[in-house]
Amino acid sequence: MLRRLPLVLFATLTFTSTLAAAPNVKPHEPEYPKLGPDLYDPKSDGNAQIAAALITATAEKKNVLLMFGANWCIWCRRLDHTFATEPKIAAALKENYILVLIDSNWRNGTKRHADLNLRYGNPLKEGLPVLVVLDAAGQQLTTQETGALEDGGSAHDPAKVGAFLARWAPQR
């Protein structure tokens, strides 16, 4: 076994350096690099994302939480941060929802996922981010502008976000 170790190590290093040198393989560049990594996939198919989420929601007896937003939107990033870092919020999301981030960027040309905005009653009129809750059958339960979930400063209030998630959690 030890005699094979140099061969395995050589093969691993060769493969890794070949990948690193591949000219057509570029890391994904963020849409707005100064803001950090993208939250929303600019090339996503929102209809496919929702269809997949509904299948999972049905199987897991959860609701679907659509978060319409854009990579340039600081409040979208702040709400995402609240979802990820507040333990009670993260637990409520995991237990009750399938979260789908819908890229709704309208800057620099095409309005992304304009069809979804129309399908759900123009939630973007509320600004970004905006939340739409669907049941597992795809029925729209509510739309929530997220200004009401803010803390009055520069973040979202975990108590307000938690109350919203509790109110629209699936009835089991």
C-alpha positions in Angstrom: 0.0 0.0 0.0 2.8 2.5 0.9 4.5 1.8 -2.4 1.4 3.0 -4.2 1.2 6.3 -2.3 3.6 8.2 -4.5 1.8 7.1 -7.6 -1.6 8.2 -6.1 -0.1 11.5 -5.0 1.4 12.1 -8.4 -1.9 11.4 -10.2 -3.8 13.6 -7.8 -1.4 16.5 -8.3 -1.3 16.1 -12.1 -5.2 16.1 -12.2 -5.4 19.1 -10.0 -2.9 21.1 -11.9 -4.6 20.2 -15.2 -7.9 21.6 -13.8 -6.2 24.7 -12.6 -4.6 25.3 -16.0 -7.8 24.7 -18.0 -8.3 27.9 -20.1 -12.1 27.6 -20.5 -12.9 27.0 -16.8 -13.5 30.3 -15.2 -14.7 30.8 -11.6 -18.1 32.5 -11.5 -17.7 36.2 -11.3 -20.2 37.9 -9.0 -22.7 40.2 -10.7 -21.8 43.0 -8.4 -18.3 42.1 -7.1 -18.1 44.9 -4.6 -21.1 43.4 -2.7 -19.6 39.9 -2.5 -20.8 36.6 -3.8 -24.1 36.4 -5.6 -27.2 35.4 -3.6 -29.3 35.1 -6.7 -28.3 33.1 -9.8 -28.6 35.5 -12.8 -29.0 32.5 -15.1 -31.6 30.7 -13.0 -34.9 29.4 -14.3 -37.4 30.6 -11.6 -40.2 28.4 -13.0 -38.0 25.3 -12.7 -36.8 26.4 -9.2 -40.4 26.7 -8.0 -41.5 23.5 -9.6 -38.7 21.6 -7.9 -39.5 23.4 -4.6 -43.2 22.4 -4.8 -42.2 18.7 -5.3 -40.0 18.9 -2.2 -42.6 20.8 -0.2 -45.2 18.2 -1.0 -43.0 15.3 0.0 -41.8 17.1 3.2 -45.2 18.7 4.1 -43.7 22.2 3.9 -44.6 25.5 2.3 -42.5 27.3 -0.2 -41.1 30.8 0.6 -40.2 32.8 -2.5 -37.8 35.6 -1.8 -37.8 38.0 -4.8 -34.6 40.1 -4.9 -31.5 41.1 -6.7 -27.8 40.8 -6.1 -27.4 44.6 -5.9 -30.0 44.8 -3.2 -28.5 45.4 0.3 -31.8 44.7 2.1 -31.9 41.3 0.2 -28.5 40.5 1.6 -29.5 41.6 5.1 -32.6 39.4 5.1 -30.5 36.5 3.8 -28.1 37.1 6.6 -30.9 37.1 9.1 -32.2 33.8 7.6 -28.7 32.2 7.9 -27.4 33.6 11.2 -30.4 33.8 13.6 -30.8 30.3 15.0 -34.6 30.4 15.6 -35.2 31.8 12.1 -32.9 29.2 10.5 -34.7 26.5 12.4 -38.1 27.8 11.4 -37.1 27.9 7.8 -35.7 24.4 7.8 -38.7 22.9 9.6 -41.4 24.6 7.6 -40.3 26.0 4.3 -38.4 25.4 1.1 -36.7 28.7 0.3 -36.4 29.8 -3.3 -34.4 32.9 -4.2 -36.0 34.5 -7.3 -33.6 36.8 -9.2 -35.7 39.9 -10.0 -32.9 42.2 -11.2 -34.2 44.9 -13.6 -31.0 46.9 -14.0 -29.0 46.8 -17.2 -31.8 45.7 -19.5 -34.1 42.7 -19.2 -36.4 42.4 -16.2 -35.6 38.9 -14.9 -38.5 36.7 -14.1 -41.1 39.3 -15.0 -43.4 36.4 -15.7 -43.2 35.3 -12.1 -43.8 38.8 -10.9 -47.0 38.8 -12.9 -48.0 35.3 -11.8 -47.9 36.3 -8.2 -49.7 39.6 -8.4 -46.8 42.0 -9.0 -45.1 41.6 -5.6 -42.2 43.7 -6.9 -44.4 46.8 -6.5 -43.6 46.5 -2.8 -39.8 46.8 -3.5 -37.1 44.4 -2.8 -36.8 42.0 -1.1 -40.4 40.8 -1.1 -41.6 37.4 0.2 -44.4 35.3 -1.3 -45.6 32.1 0.6 -47.0 29.2 -1.4 -48.6 26.1 0.0 -47.3 22.7 -1.2 -49.9 22.7 -4.0 -48.6 26.1 -5.3 -51.5 28.2 -4.0 -50.3 31.7 -3.0 -51.0 32.3 0.7 -49.6 35.8 1.2 -47.2 38.4 0.0 -45.1 40.3 2.5 -43.1 43.5 1.9 -40.1 43.2 4.1 -39.9 46.8 5.3 -42.4 45.8 8.0 -39.9 43.2 9.2 -37.1 45.6 9.7 -35.8 46.7 13.1 -35.9 50.5 12.3 -32.1 50.5 11.8 -30.0 48.5 9.3 -31.3 45.0 9.8 -34.4 42.8 10.0 -35.9 42.2 13.4 -35.7 38.5 14.2 -38.9 38.6 16.3 -40.8 40.1 13.4 -39.3 37.7 10.8 -40.0 34.8 13.2 -43.6 35.9 13.7 -44.1 36.0 10.0 -42.7 32.6 9.5 -44.8 31.1 12.3 -48.0 32.7 11.0 -47.5 31.2 7.5 -46.1 27.8 8.5 -48.0 24.8 7.2 -50.7 23.4 9.4 -49.9 19.9 10.5 
